[in-house]
Amino acid sequence: MQSVREAAREVPVVEEVDVLVVGGGPAGVAAAFAAGRLGAKTLVVEQFNCLGGVATAGGHGHICLYSSWDSSERVVGGIPYEMARRVAEAGYGSYNTRTVDFEVEGMKLVLEEMAGECGCELLYHTMFSEAVVEGARVVGAIVESKSGRQAIRARYVIDCTGDGDVAAKAGCACDVGDEESGHCQPMTLMFQIGGVDWQRVSEFRGTDYELAHVWKKAQQAGDMRPFQSVIMGWWWTPTRPDQVGVNFTHVNFADSLDARDLTRATIEARRQAYETIDVYRKYIPGMEECYMISTPNTIGIRESRRIRGEYTLTRDDLVGMREFEDTIGYGSFFIDIHNVSGPGMDSKTLRPEPGFKYQIPYRILVPRDVEGLLVAGRCASATHEALGSLRVMPQCGVMGEAAGTAAALCLEAGVEPRAVDVGRLQAELKSRGVIIDAADIEAANAPEAAGADR
Ligand SMILES: Cc1cc2nc3c(=O)[nH]c(=O)nc-3n(C[C@H](O)[C@H](O)[C@H](O)COP(=O)(O)OP(=O)(O)OC[C@H]3O[C@@H](n4cnc5c(N)ncnc54)[C@H](O)[C@@H]3O)c2cc1C
């Protein structure tokens, strides 16, 4: 490959902060809000023009699961729970102890309000480019934007990019995809449609739940290419009764770390979205008049880099509903793995028994080989299968809140993230309504706790 040599240059340091959060998705906002509330000078760098990641820029107005699997026992508290309540209370959605469905524009506004209350500074339209590393310690980041190439110095950096961009640039060992095939889960471009008669659609879905027959019929008639074979998600909120968010497109073999692949996948998924709308109009009662409202800023990425951390969460940990000394919260979603090489779901998918939940250890946020850095969200340290469950938004928020809290405690104690006082971290999380152990679950689900903040 040909190359050009870039001239060495001085990069201005435009900010010096205590905590730099890179990426403002569900993990990033929780990290930033937690650090900000503990008094750390906190900056969020985000490539798009809003907070929320997949929940907003990715067009996905549905967050789950706040409860243990197939149960109403709530196992998530803290900032992710606060986001759910606040977006519903503001009139942009509805929350029901398991999930929250919302208008993505409303979520953007609520998150910006929360950022202001927590004293977090935001820098949108800015892409993380390089880690600034001194010795084996991350001390900041180089970013690129319309303002040019700039440096931000930070006492602690939290990588919430989903893709582990900071960790990889800082030299952390990472894994990508299924350990056997190397493939990642497919990408999905969400889309929002209007003109839906939800009552009739629900009746149709109620009498003929096997919507998959619709896709089969449409595919046999040549009305749809065979990119999908299962029902997937329709997300509806009573605040916009004629609109539905659709999780249906599927693009395999695309690498989210490659701009050409992202471009190809987006173009293909948009084509699939329009094809889907034509099928809805022709085959689904209540959708005869539906139309495209929007596709989001970005195609949804289910999987890319995962760091190698001090601990790696595994399928066995999940299936064994393992508890950890350094628990920071709970996960409870099924092992949701979309077929890595075709339509439908993967054979590694696992639907557990009702009540399924497992603890998330702090060590999966701590990279093995670099100091000064925490990693939260989709790129934390887990196997491909464990990530199938851990990747959902409440758990990304749980990890983010723990990372932000840990960074603030490290700042106070002058220690590295791997040396944080875990007992102190857990006490701080508990004091903020985070559910980290059985006692917290009991308290959060006691009849007198209904409607309380925990
Ligand atoms: C199609 C789809 C459907 C899903 N369905 C559900 C569901 O129903 N319920 C649920 O709870 N979860 C669902 N998930 C999972 C969940 O949305 C993601 O795993 C979760 O959002 C990951 O959170 P995160 O904060 O780690 O990353 P993201 O949400 O991806 O956020 C990362 C943020 O970092 C920013 N960023 C990335 N790189 C850079 C950079 N270099 N510089 C600056 N900014 C950067 C991004 O713009 C983004 O805002 C779904 C995911 C997909 C893709």
The ligand as a MOL file (V3000), in Angstrom:
LIG
                    3D

  0  0  0     0  0            999 V3000
M  V30 BEGIN CTAB
M  V30 COUNTS 53 58 0 0 0
M  V30 BEGIN ATOM
M  V30 1 C -29.7750 -2.7010 16.2590 0
M  V30 2 C -29.5500 -2.7670 17.7180 0
M  V30 3 C -30.6150 -3.1030 18.5480 0
M  V30 4 C -30.4450 -3.1220 19.9090 0
M  V30 5 N -31.5140 -3.3690 20.7190 0
M  V30 6 C -31.4100 -3.0960 22.0390 0
M  V30 7 C -32.5700 -3.0780 22.8480 0
M  V30 8 O -33.6790 -3.3650 22.3940 0
M  V30 9 N -32.4260 -2.7440 24.1520 0
M  V30 10 C -31.2120 -2.4390 24.6890 0
M  V30 11 O -31.1600 -2.0810 25.8610 0
M  V30 12 N -30.0790 -2.5150 23.9440 0
M  V30 13 C -30.1710 -2.8100 22.6330 0
M  V30 14 N -29.0500 -2.8490 21.8380 0
M  V30 15 C -27.7160 -2.8050 22.4490 0
M  V30 16 C -27.2800 -1.4250 22.8570 0
M  V30 17 O -27.9720 -0.4230 22.1620 0
M  V30 18 C -25.7760 -1.1770 22.6700 0
M  V30 19 O -25.0200 -2.3100 22.9310 0
M  V30 20 C -25.4090 -0.0380 23.6330 0
M  V30 21 O -25.9910 1.1490 23.1540 0
M  V30 22 C -23.9280 0.1150 23.7850 0
M  V30 23 O -23.7200 1.2430 24.5870 0
M  V30 24 P -22.3180 1.9790 24.5480 0
M  V30 25 O -22.4840 3.2280 25.3470 0
M  V30 26 O -21.2590 1.0180 24.9030 0
M  V30 27 O -22.0980 2.3100 22.9960 0
M  V30 28 P -22.9510 3.1630 21.9670 0
M  V30 29 O -24.3930 3.2060 22.2910 0
M  V30 30 O -22.5580 2.6500 20.6340 0
M  V30 31 O -22.3670 4.6170 22.1610 0
M  V30 32 C -21.0450 4.9250 21.8040 0
M  V30 33 C -20.9390 6.4170 21.6040 0
M  V30 34 O -19.5770 6.7480 21.3410 0
M  V30 35 C -19.4970 7.5980 20.2130 0
M  V30 36 N -18.1950 7.3260 19.5780 0
M  V30 37 C -17.7640 6.1570 19.0970 0
M  V30 38 N -16.5160 6.2650 18.6230 0
M  V30 39 C -16.1550 7.5610 18.8190 0
M  V30 40 C -14.9800 8.3020 18.5240 0
M  V30 41 N -13.9020 7.7170 17.9670 0
M  V30 42 N -14.9550 9.6220 18.8350 0
M  V30 43 C -16.0510 10.2130 19.4070 0
M  V30 44 N -17.1870 9.5700 19.7050 0
M  V30 45 C -17.2230 8.2460 19.4220 0
M  V30 46 C -20.6720 7.1880 19.3590 0
M  V30 47 O -21.0470 8.2070 18.4700 0
M  V30 48 C -21.7360 6.8870 20.4030 0
M  V30 49 O -22.4870 8.0140 20.7570 0
M  V30 50 C -29.1740 -2.8410 20.4590 0
M  V30 51 C -28.0960 -2.5450 19.6300 0
M  V30 52 C -28.2750 -2.5090 18.2710 0
M  V30 53 C -27.1300 -2.1400 17.4010 0
M  V30 END ATOM
M  V30 BEGIN BOND
M  V30 1 1 1 2
M  V30 2 1 2 3
M  V30 3 2 2 52
M  V30 4 2 3 4
M  V30 5 1 4 5
M  V30 6 1 4 50
M  V30 7 2 5 6
M  V30 8 1 6 7
M  V30 9 1 6 13
M  V30 10 2 7 8
M  V30 11 1 7 9
M  V30 12 1 9 10
M  V30 13 2 10 11
M  V30 14 1 10 12
M  V30 15 2 12 13
M  V30 16 1 13 14
M  V30 17 1 14 15
M  V30 18 1 14 50
M  V30 19 1 15 16
M  V30 20 1 16 17
M  V30 21 1 16 18
M  V30 22 1 18 19
M  V30 23 1 18 20
M  V30 24 1 20 21
M  V30 25 1 20 22
M  V30 26 1 22 23
M  V30 27 1 23 24
M  V30 28 2 24 25
M  V30 29 1 24 26
M  V30 30 1 24 27
M  V30 31 1 27 28
M  V30 32 2 28 29
M  V30 33 1 28 30
M  V30 34 1 28 31
M  V30 35 1 31 32
M  V30 36 1 32 33
M  V30 37 1 33 34
M  V30 38 1 33 48
M  V30 39 1 34 35
M  V30 40 1 35 36
M  V30 41 1 35 46
M  V30 42 1 36 37
M  V30 43 1 36 45
M  V30 44 2 37 38
M  V30 45 1 38 39
M  V30 46 1 39 40
M  V30 47 2 39 45
M  V30 48 1 40 41
M  V30 49 2 40 42
M  V30 50 1 42 43
M  V30 51 2 43 44
M  V30 52 1 44 45
M  V30 53 1 46 47
M  V30 54 1 46 48
M  V30 55 1 48 49
M  V30 56 2 50 51
M  V30 57 1 51 52
M  V30 58 1 52 53
M  V30 END BOND
M  V30 END CTAB
M  END
